[in-house]
Amino acid sequence: MLMVKEVLSVTLVLFSVIDILGSLPVVVDIQNRTGKLQTKKTTVVAGCLMIAFLFIGEGILHLFGTDVSSFAVAGAIVIFAIGLEMILGIEIFKKETEGDSNASIVPLAFPMIAGAGTLTTILALKAEFSQWSILIGITLNLFVVYGVLRASGWIERKIGTQGLSVLRKVFGIVLLSIAVKLFRANLFV
C-alpha cells in the first residue's frame, strides 16, 4: 500500500511538472512546422533522459563542473524563449525544415518534456522516494505523454485554430511564469 501511495505521489508531481497538456500548443506548432510528429522517438528520448538523470544525473552535472541550480537556470532561459515565441508570435528558434526529425528531440523531448524542471524534480524526488517508485512514475507519465502526442492532431481539430491560438498565448504566459520561478529559485542558491 505504501508503494502505491509513493508511485501515485511521484506520478502526480511529475505530471504537473511535465505539463504535456499545457505544452499542447507547442506540440501542434512543431507538428505544423515539420509535417509529422515522431511520437515514439520523442517519448523514447524523453524517457531515456529522465531515467538516465534518475540514476546518473548529479554525477553528469558534477562531471561538467556544474550543479542542479545552474542546470535549472539554463533550462529556464530556453523555456522563457519558447514562452516569448508563443505570446508575441515571434521566431526565436530556427524553424525546422519539412520532415526534420530533430524537432522531436529539441525542443519537444528536451526541454519541453524532459526539461530542467522535470530533471531537477527527479533529483528532488530521490531525496523522498525510492528509485523504483520514481521509475514507475516516469513510466506512467511517458504513457500519458505518448497518448497526448499521438492525439495532438485530433485535439487540434476539436479545439480549432482560434482555440489553439488562445491556448498558445495562455500557456506561453504559464511557461514564462515557470521560467521566472526556476530563475528565482535557482539563481542565487
C-alpha positions in Angstrom: 0.0 0.0 0.0 2.9 2.4 0.8 4.5 1.7 -2.6 1.2 2.6 -4.4 1.0 5.8 -2.5 4.6 6.7 -3.3 4.1 5.9 -7.0 0.9 7.9 -7.1 2.6 10.9 -5.4 5.6 10.7 -7.8 3.4 10.3 -10.8 1.2 13.3 -10.0 4.2 15.5 -9.2 5.9 14.6 -12.5 2.6 15.0 -14.4 2.3 18.6 -13.2 5.9 19.4 -13.9 5.9 17.8 -17.4 2.6 19.5 -18.2 2.1 17.8 -21.5 -1.4 19.1 -21.8 -0.1 22.7 -21.3 2.5 22.1 -23.9 -0.1 21.1 -26.5 0.1 24.4 -28.4 3.9 24.0 -28.8 3.4 20.3 -29.9 0.8 21.4 -32.5 3.1 24.2 -33.7 6.0 21.8 -34.1 3.7 19.3 -35.9 2.6 22.1 -38.3 6.2 23.2 -38.9 7.6 19.7 -39.6 4.6 18.0 -41.2 4.7 15.0 -38.9 5.4 14.4 -35.3 7.6 11.4 -34.4 5.7 10.4 -31.2 7.6 7.2 -30.4 11.0 8.9 -30.9 10.0 11.9 -28.8 8.7 9.7 -26.0 11.7 7.3 -26.0 14.2 10.1 -26.0 12.4 12.0 -23.2 12.1 8.7 -21.2 15.8 7.9 -21.7 16.8 11.4 -20.5 14.6 11.1 -17.4 15.7 7.6 -16.5 19.4 8.4 -17.1 19.0 11.5 -15.0 17.4 9.5 -12.2 20.5 7.3 -11.9 23.4 9.4 -13.0 22.1 13.0 -13.2 24.1 14.5 -10.4 27.2 12.8 -11.4 26.9 14.1 -15.0 26.4 17.6 -13.8 29.4 17.4 -11.4 31.5 15.9 -14.3 30.8 19.1 -16.3 31.6 21.2 -13.3 28.0 22.5 -12.8 25.2 21.9 -10.3 21.5 21.4 -10.4 20.8 25.1 -9.8 22.8 26.1 -12.8 21.2 23.4 -14.9 17.7 24.7 -13.9 18.6 28.3 -14.8 19.9 27.2 -18.2 16.6 25.3 -18.8 14.7 28.4 -17.6 16.3 30.5 -20.3 15.1 28.1 -23.0 11.6 27.8 -21.5 11.5 31.7 -21.3 12.4 32.0 -25.0 9.7 29.5 -26.0 7.1 31.3 -23.9 8.1 34.6 -25.6 7.6 33.0 -29.0 4.2 31.8 -28.0 3.0 35.1 -26.6 4.5 37.6 -29.0 4.2 35.5 -32.2 7.9 36.0 -32.9 10.5 33.5 -34.1 13.5 32.9 -31.7 14.3 29.3 -32.6 15.1 28.5 -36.2 12.1 26.8 -38.0 12.7 23.2 -38.8 12.6 22.1 -42.4 9.8 19.9 -43.6 10.1 16.4 -42.1 13.1 17.3 -39.9 13.2 14.8 -37.2 15.3 17.0 -34.9 12.1 18.8 -33.8 11.1 15.6 -32.0 14.2 16.0 -29.9 14.7 19.8 -29.5 12.6 21.5 -28.2 10.0 18.8 -27.7 11.7 15.9 -25.9 14.1 18.3 -24.3 13.4 20.9 -22.8 9.6 20.7 -23.1 9.0 17.1 -21.7 12.3 16.2 -20.1 13.5 19.7 -19.3 15.3 21.3 -16.5 12.2 21.4 -14.3 11.5 17.7 -14.8 15.0 16.6 -14.4 15.5 18.8 -11.3 12.3 17.4 -9.9 13.5 13.9 -10.4 16.6 14.7 -8.4 14.5 16.2 -5.7 12.2 13.2 -5.6 15.2 10.9 -4.9 15.5 12.5 -1.5 12.0 11.5 -0.5 11.0 8.4 -2.6 12.5 5.1 -3.7 14.1 4.8 -7.1 11.5 2.1 -8.1 8.6 4.5 -7.3 10.2 7.2 -9.3 10.9 4.8 -12.2 7.3 3.7 -12.2 6.1 7.3 -12.0 8.3 8.2 -15.0 7.0 5.3 -17.0 3.3 6.1 -16.3 3.9 9.7 -17.3 5.5 8.5 -20.6 2.3 6.6 -21.5 0.4 9.9 -21.0 2.9 11.9 -23.0 2.7 9.3 -25.8 -1.1 9.4 -25.8 -1.3 13.2 -25.9 1.4 13.4 -28.7 -0.5 10.8 -30.8 -3.8 12.6 -30.3 -2.4 16.1 -30.9 -3.9 16.4 -34.4 -7.3 15.2 -33.2 -7.2 17.7 -30.3 -6.2 20.5 -32.7 -9.2 19.8 -34.9 -11.6 19.7 -31.9 -10.2 23.0 -30.4 -9.9 24.8 -33.8 -7.5 27.5 -34.9 -8.9 30.2 -32.6 -8.9 28.0 -29.6 -5.4 26.9 -30.2 -4.3 30.5 -30.6 -5.8 31.4 -27.2 -4.3 28.3 -25.6 -0.9 29.2 -27.1 -1.0 32.7 -25.5 -2.2 31.4 -22.2 0.3 28.6 -21.9 3.0 31.0 -23.2 2.4 33.0 -20.0 2.4 29.8 -18.0 5.8 28.9 -19.5 7.1 32.4 -18.7 6.0 32.1 -15.1 7.6 28.6 -14.8 10.8 30.1 -16.2 10.7 33.0 -13.7 10.1 30.6 -10.9 13.1 28.5 -11.9 15.2 31.7 -12.2 14.1 32.9 -8.8 14.5 29.5 -7.0 17.9 28.7 -8.5 19.7 31.9 -9.5 21.1 32.8 -6.1 21.3 29.4 -4.5 
